Amino acid sequence: MTKQENGKMRLRWGHININVSNLESSIEFYEKLGFEIYKPSIPYTGLTVDPQSKSMDEGSRTAFGLPEEASGRACIMQLGNGYPKLDLTQLDHMTQSIPLSNADLGLVRMCLASANLQADYDNLKKIGIEFISPPQTAQDGRAEIAICIDPDGTLVELIQVHLGK
């Protein structure tokens, strides 16, 4: 997915990976946010949504830094038809670590844009989505922000930007 222009490499979005402890619960959570399954597998790793875990090939295991016995299940989800896609991966024999917080380094949250944050917040709360707080106004009213939490603690920021401010 790279393109050379004048000798410079140009990268484009592919996907964001989220390792999950329960693939079904995570699929259900992201479907509530409007995602749908794009591919019921990660074709280049051999992992699928099938109930039976599959072993990963040597090249994928090596590239991801996983042990020889790495196996699991996975799918690719999308929000609309655009990028980035969302790669949900349930790996067997993974130990659960404490979920990241906004104070941690590394990928902590992803952000989804909303045209009406209060309405989206109200609808998601009604169907059981957990939020850190109700929508909050940020920086002189330039945006409204609410952050929900997926089943494994990944933070998903919902934002409504007010471009006129």
Helices and strands as residue ranges (DSSP letters): E 2-5, E 8-11, E 15-19, H 23-32, E 36-39, E 41-42, E 47-48, E 54-55, H 58-64, E 71-78, E 85-91, E 109-113, H 117-126, E 130-131, E 136-138, E 143-149, E 155-161
